[in-house]
Amino acid sequence: MFALAACEDFDSDFRGFGGGFNTTSAAQKATEPRPAPDNRGILSYPGYQVAVARRGDTVSSVAARIGLPESELAARNSVPPGAPLNAGAVLLLPRRVAEPSPATGAVTSGPIRPPEQVDVAVLADNAISRAEGTITPATTPTRKQQTGQEPIRHVVKSGETAYSVSRLYGVSVKALDDWNGLDDKLTLRVGQTLLIPPEAPTRPAATTVTKPGAGTATPTPPSASTPLPKDEPAAQTRTAEAKPAPGTPDSPDLGKQATSASASSSRFASPVQGNIIRAFSAKSNGIDIGAPAGTAVKAADAGTVAAITQSTDKVPILLVRHAGGLFTVYANVDGVSVAKGDKVSKGQTIAKVRAGNPSFLHFEVRNGTKAVDPSGYLP
């Protein structure tokens, strides 16, 4: 025991000692594999970027390849300038560099996002790139777009080992090694930033089909044990309806606020009339406007249909190019009534709001490929 304790990287976890009962695997989560970096070695997430080292790389060669000062890169990762790096080691960037794109060997432009955020943002980016001639159908990569959760970052403290960090987050040492390119001894350095492998998405459990009459017992109807409330006059019922708390601001209604096209100084017209149920953010890239299913979706301005594509759920996404390098994106629609290349006028019906709970239109404004807040363009 004392001899073992004298070892440099001694780990006090005895669950696997002697081949006995071991609970390690039961406590570990299945994790995602690390995505492939672009040609520069860049892995980009919304919150940060890292550079992945190649065989024979040093801090100097990585810094030169990605265009950052070596001193900044070394200081951010608590490693001496010029130090050799293991193949697959990750270095946290002190600031963002150009996003991965088809020009740097990535499938699409922009950071890696969760699957649920990729559809509209990535497809719109691709469609805009094709419309601007950056990529063409003949040169568009056929590889599947990389998606994934943004890994947690862990800064190594004195006394920590790969084993203690893996137990802290419930991941395997192998997964931690695969994501961070550790050496054969799994050596960690104080101040090093580790990427914690994200948990792999779980598949829904299979539904058990039961025979008629063999399922859950039928509950007793409330009216069988408790009398129904007395009928109230319609006027009294309306008076008793719930009211918003005092001081609660009303949701903006684009229908009531909109002015006529001739009287408005706004660049775009509202594509549908309704309340904004989701505001613009870096994650949403646009706004969601609540509207009944089947509501006509209208072009926000005159332009040309640059692309019509589909999400992974086969839901159409329309992209219209306007003057001044602006694009508008219309998602969560069906009943598309235009085709790629069609000229559309301001206010022309181009689709309908898709049924849903709630039903809404997702609307984006893009200046090139950059998403901007639509509220600055709408009445």
KEKE-3310 file (N, C-alpha, C; in steps of 0.2 Angstrom, whole numbers, plus 5000, padded with zeros to 4 digits):
npx = (5004:5009:5020:5013:5007:5017:5019:5019:5007:4997:4981:4967:4957:4949:4941:4942:4952:4960:4951:4938:4921:4915:4910:4912:4909:4896:4893:4897:4893:4887:4896:4897:4907:4922:4920:4926:4940:4942:4952:4962:4963:4953:4940:4925:4913:4898:4901:4915:4931:4943:4959:4965:4979:4991:5001:5018:5016:5019:5017:5020:5019:5005:5000:5005:4998:4984:4984:4986:4995:5009:5012:5000:4992:4999:5000:4986:4984:4992:5005:5022:5029:5032:5032:5032:5018:5005:4998:4982:4980:4971:4970:4964:4957:4962:4954:4941:4944:4942:4927:4925:4922:4916:4927:4938:4938:4928:4911:4900:4897:4901:4899:4898:4883:4869:4858:4845:4846:4852:4845:4838:4847:4859:4855:4850:4862:4870:4861:4862:4875:4877:4868:4875:4886:4897:4898:4894:4881:4888:4900:4897:4899:4896:4896:4889:4882:4890:4885:4882:4882:4889:4904:4907:4920:4934:4946:4961:4966:4978:4984:4974:4970:4968:4960:4953:4946:4938:4929:4923:4915:4908:4912:4921:4939:4945:4937:4939:4952:4952:4945:4954:4967:4978:4994:5003:5004:4993:4995:4992:4992:4993:4981:4978:4966:4952:4941:4926:4919:4903:4887:4880:4866:4851:4841:4823:4814:4807:4790:4778:4766:4750:4737:4720:4710:4720:4728:4731:4721:4704:4701:4691:4677:4677:4664:4657:4660:4661:4651:4646:4651:4639:4630:4635:4630:4634:4640:4644:4654:4663:4668:4675:4686:4703:4715:4729:4744:4745:4754:4760:4767:4759:4759:4768:4758:4759:4750:4741:4750:4756:4758:4751:4758:4762:4763:4772:4789:4797:4809:4805:4789:4778:4778:4768:4754:4753:4758:4774:4782:4794:4808:4822:4838:4855:4855:4843:4842:4833:4815:4800:4784:4768:4754:4738:4737:4738:4738:4742:4758:4768:4779:4792:4798:4801:4809:4820:4817:4829:4832:4824:4823:4824:4820:4827:4815:4808:4802:4798:4809:4811:4820:4823:4830:4835:4837:4853:4860:4853:4844:4829:4822:4811:4803:4795:4784:4771:4763:4770:4770:4778:4793:4810:4820:4809:4802:4797:4784:4783:4773:4767:4759:4768:4768:4761:4757:4763:4754:4753:4757:4762:4756:4766:4776:4793:4805:4818:4831:4844:4860:4870:4878:4876:4865:4853:4844:4827:4818:4822:4819:4806:4789)
npy = (4994:5007:5007:5008:5021:5029:5031:5041:5045:5039:5032:5032:5024:5009:5001:4992:4983:4968:4962:4961:4965:4978:4995:5005:5006:5006:5019:5027:5038:5035:5043:5056:5054:5063:5077:5080:5090:5106:5109:5117:5112:5117:5116:5122:5130:5137:5145:5145:5141:5128:5122:5108:5098:5092:5077:5079:5093:5109:5122:5133:5130:5127:5140:5148:5142:5144:5158:5166:5175:5167:5168:5172:5161:5151:5156:5156:5142:5138:5133:5131:5142:5136:5123:5105:5095:5083:5072:5076:5083:5097:5114:5128:5142:5159:5169:5171:5164:5164:5157:5139:5133:5128:5132:5130:5116:5112:5105:5114:5131:5140:5137:5121:5114:5109:5096:5100:5114:5115:5114:5126:5136:5131:5126:5138:5145:5138:5138:5152:5154:5146:5154:5165:5161:5156:5143:5129:5118:5108:5108:5107:5099:5082:5076:5072:5085:5090:5088:5092:5093:5107:5105:5104:5114:5110:5116:5111:5107:5108:5092:5085:5071:5061:5051:5055:5067:5061:5053:5063:5069:5058:5051:5040:5036:5033:5040:5053:5054:5052:5064:5074:5071:5065:5060:5044:5041:5048:5061:5076:5094:5108:5120:5117:5116:5105:5096:5090:5075:5076:5069:5056:5056:5049:5035:5034:5023:5007:5006:4997:4986:4982:4970:4972:4978:4974:4984:4999:5002:5009:5025:5032:5042:5059:5065:5055:5054:5067:5081:5090:5107:5121:5128:5143:5160:5167:5179:5181:5171:5176:5187:5181:5176:5172:5185:5194:5197:5212:5225:5217:5217:5219:5207:5210:5214:5211:5213:5223:5234:5236:5247:5254:5249:5260:5270:5266:5267:5257:5244:5231:5222:5214:5197:5188:5192:5194:5189:5190:5176:5171:5179:5187:5180:5174:5161:5158:5164:5171:5176:5170:5170:5169:5162:5157:5140:5138:5151:5164:5166:5180:5188:5198:5208:5214:5203:5189:5171:5163:5150:5134:5123:5109:5104:5092:5086:5086:5098:5112:5126:5142:5154:5170:5182:5199:5216:5225:5215:5208:5194:5185:5173:5160:5148:5133:5131:5126:5121:5128:5141:5146:5145:5140:5154:5162:5178:5188:5199:5212:5208:5197:5181:5167:5155:5145:5145:5132:5118:5116:5115:5126:5134:5143:5155:5154:5167:5175:5187:5190:5197:5195:5180:5182:5182:5194:5205:5204:5214:5227:5229:5228:5234)
npz = (5000:5005:4995:4983:4986:4984:4971:4957:4950:4957:4960:4971:4969:4972:4965:4955:4959:4960:4952:4956:4961:4952:4950:4941:4927:4927:4933:4923:4909:4893:4879:4867:4851:4848:4837:4820:4816:4806:4791:4797:4809:4818:4830:4832:4843:4849:4861:4862:4854:4849:4845:4837:4839:4827:4823:4828:4830:4838:4850:4844:4830:4829:4832:4822:4811:4813:4814:4826:4839:4846:4860:4866:4864:4871:4884:4887:4889:4898:4895:4890:4878:4862:4866:4863:4857:4860:4847:4843:4854:4863:4861:4870:4862:4864:4858:4846:4830:4812:4807:4804:4788:4771:4764:4772:4773:4781:4782:4782:4785:4801:4819:4828:4832:4843:4837:4836:4834:4822:4809:4803:4804:4798:4786:4780:4780:4771:4759:4757:4754:4742:4734:4733:4726:4733:4736:4725:4719:4713:4719:4733:4748:4752:4764:4780:4790:4804:4821:4838:4856:4866:4874:4891:4899:4909:4920:4925:4941:4955:4960:4954:4943:4928:4931:4942:4937:4927:4935:4942:4932:4928:4916:4905:4907:4895:4885:4890:4887:4872:4868:4872:4868:4877:4884:4884:4898:4903:4907:4916:4917:4928:4926:4913:4901:4899:4888:4892:4888:4880:4885:4876:4866:4871:4866:4864:4874:4870:4865:4875:4870:4875:4877:4873:4887:4896:4900:4909:4923:4921:4926:4940:4935:4938:4941:4946:4960:4964:4964:4949:4946:4948:4934:4928:4924:4907:4907:4920:4920:4911:4918:4928:4922:4920:4924:4918:4929:4938:4931:4921:4905:4889:4876:4861:4847:4830:4821:4826:4827:4815:4801:4786:4770:4762:4771:4781:4786:4787:4782:4778:4777:4788:4788:4793:4803:4820:4837:4844:4849:4852:4855:4846:4846:4849:4848:4842:4830:4824:4824:4831:4826:4832:4824:4817:4810:4793:4790:4778:4772:4769:4757:4764:4757:4740:4729:4725:4724:4732:4736:4740:4753:4764:4781:4792:4796:4785:4782:4774:4770:4766:4756:4752:4742:4743:4738:4742:4748:4757:4765:4767:4778:4779:4789:4796:4788:4776:4761:4750:4738:4728:4717:4716:4710:4706:4704:4717:4724:4736:4750:4743:4743:4749:4755:4768:4785:4795:4803:4821:4838:4848:4833:4822:4813:4809:4807:4799:4796:4786:4784:4772:4777:4790:4804:4808:4820:4817:4821:4819:4806:4803:4804)
capx = (5000:5014:5024:5008:5005:5023:5019:5017:5000:4993:4974:4965:4950:4951:4935:4945:4958:4959:4946:4932:4915:4917:4904:4914:4906:4889:4892:4899:4889:4889:4897:4898:4914:4924:4919:4932:4941:4943:4959:4967:4963:4949:4934:4921:4907:4895:4904:4922:4935:4949:4963:4967:4986:4993:5007:5024:5015:5021:5013:5022:5016:4998:4999:5006:4993:4978:4985:4986:5001:5011:5012:4993:4990:5003:4997:4979:4983:4997:5010:5027:5029:5037:5032:5029:5011:5003:4993:4975:4979:4967:4972:4958:4959:4961:4949:4939:4946:4937:4923:4925:4918:4919:4934:4943:4937:4922:4905:4896:4900:4899:4900:4895:4877:4865:4854:4838:4847:4855:4841:4836:4853:4864:4852:4850:4869:4871:4858:4864:4882:4875:4865:4880:4891:4903:4898:4889:4879:4893:4906:4894:4901:4891:4896:4884:4884:4892:4881:4883:4882:4895:4907:4909:4927:4937:4952:4964:4969:4984:4982:4969:4972:4963:4955:4948:4942:4933:4924:4919:4909:4905:4914:4927:4945:4946:4933:4942:4958:4950:4943:4959:4974:4982:4999:5002:5003:4987:4998:4988:4996:4989:4979:4976:4958:4950:4935:4922:4914:4896:4883:4877:4858:4848:4835:4817:4812:4802:4783:4775:4759:4746:4731:4714:4708:4725:4732:4730:4714:4700:4700:4684:4676:4676:4657:4655:4661:4661:4645:4648:4649:4633:4631:4635:4629:4640:4643:4648:4660:4668:4670:4679:4691:4710:4718:4737:4746:4746:4761:4763:4766:4755:4764:4767:4754:4761:4744:4739:4755:4758:4755:4751:4765:4764:4764:4778:4796:4801:4811:4801:4783:4777:4777:4762:4752:4753:4762:4781:4782:4801:4812:4828:4844:4861:4853:4837:4844:4827:4809:4794:4778:4762:4749:4735:4739:4735:4739:4746:4765:4769:4786:4793:4800:4802:4815:4820:4817:4835:4832:4819:4826:4820:4824:4827:4809:4805:4798:4801:4812:4811:4825:4822:4836:4833:4842:4857:4863:4849:4840:4824:4821:4804:4803:4789:4779:4770:4759:4774:4767:4783:4798:4817:4821:4803:4802:4791:4783:4782:4766:4765:4759:4773:4767:4756:4759:4762:4750:4757:4755:4758:4758:4770:4781:4800:4807:4825:4834:4851:4864:4875:4876:4875:4858:4852:4837:4822:4814:4825:4817:4799:4785)
capy = (5000:5012:5008:5011:5028:5033:5032:5048:5046:5034:5034:5029:5021:5002:4997:4987:4980:4961:4959:4960:4969:4985:4999:5011:5007:5008:5026:5031:5039:5035:5049:5057:5055:5070:5079:5081:5098:5107:5108:5121:5109:5121:5114:5128:5129:5144:5148:5145:5137:5125:5120:5101:5097:5086:5074:5083:5100:5113:5128:5138:5128:5128:5147:5150:5139:5147:5165:5169:5175:5161:5170:5172:5154:5147:5158:5154:5135:5136:5128:5135:5143:5131:5116:5100:5094:5076:5072:5076:5088:5103:5121:5133:5149:5165:5173:5167:5165:5163:5151:5134:5134:5124:5134:5127:5109:5110:5103:5120:5137:5141:5132:5115:5116:5103:5094:5104:5121:5115:5114:5132:5140:5128:5126:5145:5147:5134:5141:5159:5153:5144:5159:5170:5158:5154:5136:5127:5111:5103:5107:5106:5093:5077:5073:5074:5090:5088:5091:5090:5097:5110:5101:5108:5115:5109:5118:5106:5110:5104:5086:5081:5066:5059:5047:5059:5071:5056:5051:5069:5070:5052:5049:5035:5039:5033:5046:5059:5054:5053:5071:5079:5069:5065:5056:5037:5041:5052:5067:5083:5100:5113:5126:5114:5115:5099:5096:5085:5073:5077:5063:5054:5056:5042:5033:5033:5016:5004:5006:4991:4986:4978:4968:4976:4977:4972:4990:5003:5002:5015:5029:5034:5048:5064:5066:5049:5055:5074:5084:5095:5114:5123:5132:5150:5164:5168:5186:5180:5167:5180:5191:5177:5173:5174:5191:5194:5200:5219:5227:5213:5221:5215:5204:5214:5211:5214:5215:5230:5239:5237:5252:5252:5249:5266:5274:5264:5268:5251:5241:5225:5221:5208:5191:5187:5196:5190:5190:5187:5171:5170:5184:5186:5178:5171:5154:5157:5167:5175:5177:5166:5174:5165:5163:5151:5136:5140:5158:5166:5169:5184:5190:5204:5213:5211:5199:5183:5165:5160:5143:5131:5117:5106:5102:5085:5083:5087:5104:5117:5132:5147:5159:5175:5187:5206:5221:5227:5209:5205:5188:5183:5166:5158:5141:5130:5132:5121:5124:5133:5142:5148:5140:5144:5158:5166:5185:5189:5206:5214:5206:5192:5175:5162:5149:5145:5143:5125:5116:5114:5117:5131:5136:5149:5156:5156:5172:5177:5192:5189:5202:5190:5174:5184:5184:5201:5206:5207:5220:5233:5230:5227:5240)
capz = (5000:5005:4989:4978:4987:4982:4964:4955:4948:4961:4961:4976:4968:4972:4963:4950:4962:4961:4947:4960:4959:4949:4948:4937:4921:4929:4934:4917:4904:4886:4877:4860:4849:4846:4830:4816:4815:4799:4789:4801:4816:4822:4832:4834:4846:4850:4866:4862:4849:4851:4840:4838:4837:4823:4825:4827:4831:4844:4851:4838:4823:4829:4832:4815:4806:4814:4814:4833:4843:4850:4867:4869:4864:4876:4891:4888:4890:4903:4892:4888:4870:4858:4869:4859:4858:4857:4842:4846:4860:4861:4864:4870:4859:4868:4855:4840:4823:4806:4808:4799:4782:4765:4761:4777:4774:4785:4778:4782:4789:4807:4824:4829:4836:4844:4831:4835:4831:4815:4803:4799:4803:4794:4779:4777:4778:4764:4754:4755:4751:4735:4731:4732:4722:4737:4734:4720:4720:4710:4724:4739:4751:4753:4770:4784:4794:4811:4826:4845:4862:4867:4879:4897:4900:4915:4921:4929:4948:4958:4963:4950:4938:4923:4934:4947:4933:4924:4940:4944:4927:4926:4910:4905:4906:4888:4882:4891:4883:4865:4867:4874:4866:4882:4882:4886:4905:4905:4911:4916:4919:4931:4922:4907:4900:4896:4886:4895:4883:4881:4885:4870:4866:4873:4862:4868:4876:4865:4868:4876:4867:4879:4874:4875:4893:4900:4902:4916:4925:4920:4932:4941:4933:4944:4942:4950:4967:4966:4960:4944:4948:4945:4928:4929:4918:4903:4909:4926:4918:4908:4923:4932:4918:4923:4921:4919:4935:4938:4928:4916:4898:4884:4870:4855:4841:4824:4817:4828:4827:4808:4797:4779:4767:4760:4777:4785:4784:4788:4776:4777:4779:4792:4784:4796:4808:4826:4843:4844:4854:4853:4852:4843:4850:4845:4847:4838:4824:4821:4828:4830:4826:4832:4819:4816:4805:4786:4788:4772:4774:4763:4756:4767:4752:4734:4729:4721:4728:4731:4738:4744:4755:4769:4787:4793:4797:4778:4783:4769:4772:4760:4757:4747:4741:4742:4737:4747:4751:4762:4763:4773:4779:4781:4791:4799:4783:4771:4755:4746:4731:4723:4715:4716:4704:4705:4707:4721:4726:4743:4752:4739:4747:4746:4758:4773:4792:4796:4809:4826:4845:4844:4826:4821:4808:4811:4802:4800:4792:4785:4780:4770:4781:4797:4806:4812:4823:4812:4823:4816:4799:4803:4806)
cpx = (5004:5018:5019:5007:5011:5023:5016:5010:4996:4986:4971:4959:4952:4945:4937:4950:4956:4954:4939:4926:4917:4911:4906:4910:4898:4888:4894:4894:4891:4890:4898:4905:4915:4923:4926:4933:4942:4950:4964:4967:4958:4942:4930:4914:4904:4899:4912:4925:4941:4953:4966:4974:4987:5000:5013:5023:5018:5016:5014:5019:5009:4996:4999:5000:4986:4978:4984:4993:5003:5010:5005:4991:4993:5000:4990:4979:4989:5002:5016:5027:5034:5036:5029:5022:5009:4998:4986:4974:4975:4970:4966:4961:4958:4956:4947:4943:4941:4934:4925:4920:4920:4926:4940:4942:4932:4916:4901:4899:4897:4900:4896:4889:4873:4860:4848:4840:4850:4851:4841:4843:4858:4861:4852:4857:4871:4868:4860:4871:4881:4873:4870:4886:4897:4904:4893:4887:4884:4899:4903:4896:4895:4891:4891:4886:4885:4888:4883:4882:4889:4898:4908:4917:4929:4944:4956:4967:4974:4981:4977:4973:4966:4958:4950:4944:4936:4928:4920:4914:4906:4906:4920:4933:4947:4943:4937:4949:4957:4949:4949:4966:4979:4988:4998:5001:4997:4989:4993:4993:4991:4988:4977:4968:4957:4943:4931:4918:4907:4892:4880:4869:4856:4842:4829:4816:4807:4795:4781:4768:4755:4740:4725:4711:4713:4729:4730:4722:4710:4699:4693:4683:4675:4669:4654:4655:4661:4656:4649:4647:4643:4635:4631:4634:4635:4643:4647:4655:4665:4671:4676:4685:4698:4712:4726:4738:4747:4754:4764:4762:4763:4761:4763:4763:4756:4756:4741:4744:4757:4754:4754:4757:4767:4766:4770:4784:4800:4803:4807:4794:4782:4775:4770:4760:4751:4758:4769:4781:4789:4805:4819:4834:4849:4859:4847:4838:4838:4821:4804:4788:4772:4757:4745:4737:4735:4735:4743:4753:4766:4777:4787:4795:4800:4808:4815:4821:4824:4836:4826:4822:4821:4824:4824:4820:4805:4800:4801:4804:4813:4817:4824:4827:4833:4838:4846:4860:4860:4845:4835:4823:4814:4804:4797:4783:4777:4766:4763:4771:4772:4788:4805:4818:4815:4805:4796:4790:4782:4774:4763:4765:4764:4772:4762:4759:4758:4758:4755:4754:4761:4760:4761:4774:4788:4803:4814:4826:4841:4855:4870:4873:4875:4868:4858:4845:4832:4818:4816:4823:4810:4795:4784)
cpy = (5006:5013:5011:5019:5032:5034:5039:5049:5041:5037:5029:5025:5013:4998:4991:4983:4972:4958:4958:4964:4976:4989:5005:5011:5008:5015:5030:5032:5037:5042:5050:5056:5062:5072:5080:5088:5099:5107:5112:5117:5113:5117:5120:5127:5136:5148:5149:5141:5134:5123:5113:5100:5091:5083:5078:5091:5102:5118:5133:5136:5129:5135:5150:5148:5142:5155:5169:5170:5169:5162:5170:5165:5150:5150:5156:5146:5133:5131:5133:5136:5139:5124:5111:5098:5086:5077:5071:5080:5094:5109:5126:5140:5155:5170:5169:5169:5164:5157:5145:5135:5129:5126:5132:5120:5107:5108:5110:5125:5137:5136:5126:5116:5109:5102:5099:5111:5121:5117:5121:5136:5138:5128:5133:5147:5144:5137:5148:5158:5151:5150:5165:5168:5156:5146:5134:5120:5106:5102:5107:5099:5088:5074:5076:5080:5088:5092:5089:5095:5101:5107:5106:5108:5114:5111:5114:5110:5105:5098:5082:5076:5065:5055:5051:5064:5067:5054:5057:5070:5064:5049:5044:5039:5039:5038:5052:5060:5055:5060:5075:5077:5069:5060:5049:5037:5045:5058:5073:5088:5105:5118:5123:5114:5109:5099:5090:5082:5073:5070:5062:5054:5049:5041:5032:5025:5014:5004:4999:4991:4980:4976:4972:4974:4975:4978:4993:5003:5009:5019:5031:5041:5053:5065:5061:5050:5062:5077:5089:5102:5116:5128:5139:5154:5166:5174:5185:5176:5171:5185:5187:5174:5176:5180:5191:5198:5207:5220:5223:5216:5216:5213:5208:5211:5215:5216:5222:5235:5241:5243:5250:5253:5256:5271:5272:5265:5262:5247:5235:5226:5215:5203:5188:5191:5192:5192:5187:5183:5169:5175:5182:5184:5175:5164:5153:5159:5171:5175:5172:5170:5169:5167:5157:5147:5138:5147:5160:5169:5173:5186:5197:5209:5210:5208:5193:5177:5162:5153:5141:5124:5114:5104:5095:5082:5084:5093:5109:5123:5136:5152:5164:5181:5194:5210:5223:5221:5206:5199:5188:5176:5164:5150:5140:5132:5126:5125:5130:5134:5146:5143:5144:5148:5163:5173:5186:5197:5207:5212:5200:5185:5170:5156:5150:5143:5136:5123:5114:5117:5120:5131:5142:5149:5158:5161:5175:5183:5191:5194:5198:5184:5176:5186:5190:5201:5208:5213:5226:5234:5230:5233:5239)
cpz = (5000:4998:4984:4979:4985:4975:4962:4954:4951:4961:4966:4975:4967:4969:4958:4953:4962:4956:4951:4957:4958:4947:4944:4931:4922:4930:4928:4912:4897:4883:4870:4858:4847:4839:4826:4815:4808:4797:4793:4808:4821:4824:4835:4837:4848:4855:4866:4856:4852:4845:4842:4835:4832:4826:4823:4828:4837:4844:4846:4832:4823:4828:4825:4810:4807:4815:4821:4835:4847:4858:4870:4869:4870:4883:4892:4890:4895:4901:4889:4880:4867:4861:4863:4861:4856:4852:4845:4852:4858:4865:4864:4867:4863:4865:4849:4834:4818:4807:4802:4794:4776:4763:4766:4778:4778:4780:4777:4786:4796:4812:4824:4834:4838:4838:4830:4833:4824:4809:4799:4798:4798:4787:4776:4775:4771:4758:4752:4752:4744:4731:4729:4728:4726:4736:4729:4721:4718:4715:4731:4742:4752:4760:4775:4789:4801:4816:4833:4850:4863:4874:4885:4897:4907:4916:4927:4935:4950:4961:4959:4945:4933:4926:4938:4943:4929:4929:4942:4939:4925:4919:4910:4904:4898:4884:4883:4887:4875:4864:4868:4872:4871:4880:4885:4894:4908:4909:4910:4919:4922:4926:4915:4906:4896:4894:4889:4890:4884:4881:4878:4871:4867:4868:4866:4869:4871:4869:4869:4874:4871:4875:4877:4882:4898:4902:4909:4917:4924:4926:4933:4939:4938:4946:4946:4958:4969:4961:4955:4947:4944:4939:4931:4923:4914:4905:4915:4925:4915:4913:4927:4928:4921:4920:4922:4925:4933:4935:4923:4909:4893:4879:4864:4850:4835:4820:4819:4827:4820:4805:4790:4776:4764:4765:4781:4782:4785:4782:4774:4780:4783:4788:4786:4801:4815:4832:4842:4850:4856:4850:4849:4848:4846:4844:4842:4831:4820:4826:4826:4831:4826:4827:4818:4810:4798:4785:4782:4775:4768:4763:4760:4763:4745:4733:4724:4726:4727:4732:4741:4746:4760:4775:4787:4794:4790:4778:4778:4773:4766:4761:4751:4748:4740:4740:4743:4751:4757:4760:4769:4772:4782:4783:4795:4795:4779:4765:4751:4739:4726:4722:4715:4709:4703:4708:4711:4723:4733:4745:4748:4744:4744:4749:4764:4780:4793:4803:4815:4833:4849:4837:4826:4815:4811:4805:4804:4794:4792:4781:4778:4773:4788:4799:4810:4815:4818:4814:4821:4809:4798:4806:4814)
residu = (MET:PHE:ALA:LEU:ALA:ALA:CYS:GLU:ASP:PHE:ASP:SER:ASP:PHE:ARG:GLY:PHE:GLY:GLY:GLY:PHE:ASN:THR:THR:SER:ALA:ALA:GLN:LYS:ALA:THR:GLU:PRO:ARG:PRO:ALA:PRO:ASP:ASN:ARG:GLY:ILE:LEU:SER:TYR:PRO:GLY:TYR:GLN:VAL:ALA:VAL:ALA:ARG:ARG:GLY:ASP:THR:VAL:SER:SER:VAL:ALA:ALA:ARG:ILE:GLY:LEU:PRO:GLU:SER:GLU:LEU:ALA:ALA:ARG:ASN:SER:VAL:PRO:PRO:GLY:ALA:PRO:LEU:ASN:ALA:GLY:ALA:VAL:LEU:LEU:LEU:PRO:ARG:ARG:VAL:ALA:GLU:PRO:SER:PRO:ALA:THR:GLY:ALA:VAL:THR:SER:GLY:PRO:ILE:ARG:PRO:PRO:GLU:GLN:VAL:ASP:VAL:ALA:VAL:LEU:ALA:ASP:ASN:ALA:ILE:SER:ARG:ALA:GLU:GLY:THR:ILE:THR:PRO:ALA:THR:THR:PRO:THR:ARG:LYS:GLN:GLN:THR:GLY:GLN:GLU:PRO:ILE:ARG:HIS:VAL:VAL:LYS:SER:GLY:GLU:THR:ALA:TYR:SER:VAL:SER:ARG:LEU:TYR:GLY:VAL:SER:VAL:LYS:ALA:LEU:ASP:ASP:TRP:ASN:GLY:LEU:ASP:ASP:LYS:LEU:THR:LEU:ARG:VAL:GLY:GLN:THR:LEU:LEU:ILE:PRO:PRO:GLU:ALA:PRO:THR:ARG:PRO:ALA:ALA:THR:THR:VAL:THR:LYS:PRO:GLY:ALA:GLY:THR:ALA:THR:PRO:THR:PRO:PRO:SER:ALA:SER:THR:PRO:LEU:PRO:LYS:ASP:GLU:PRO:ALA:ALA:GLN:THR:ARG:THR:ALA:GLU:ALA:LYS:PRO:ALA:PRO:GLY:THR:PRO:ASP:SER:PRO:ASP:LEU:GLY:LYS:GLN:ALA:THR:SER:ALA:SER:ALA:SER:SER:SER:ARG:PHE:ALA:SER:PRO:VAL:GLN:GLY:ASN:ILE:ILE:ARG:ALA:PHE:SER:ALA:LYS:SER:ASN:GLY:ILE:ASP:ILE:GLY:ALA:PRO:ALA:GLY:THR:ALA:VAL:LYS:ALA:ALA:ASP:ALA:GLY:THR:VAL:ALA:ALA:ILE:THR:GLN:SER:THR:ASP:LYS:VAL:PRO:ILE:LEU:LEU:VAL:ARG:HIS:ALA:GLY:GLY:LEU:PHE:THR:VAL:TYR:ALA:ASN:VAL:ASP:GLY:VAL:SER:VAL:ALA:LYS:GLY:ASP:LYS:VAL:SER:LYS:GLY:GLN:THR:ILE:ALA:LYS:VAL:ARG:ALA:GLY:ASN:PRO:SER:PHE:LEU:HIS:PHE:GLU:VAL:ARG:ASN:GLY:THR:LYS:ALA:VAL:ASP:PRO:SER:GLY:TYR:LEU:PRO)
# end
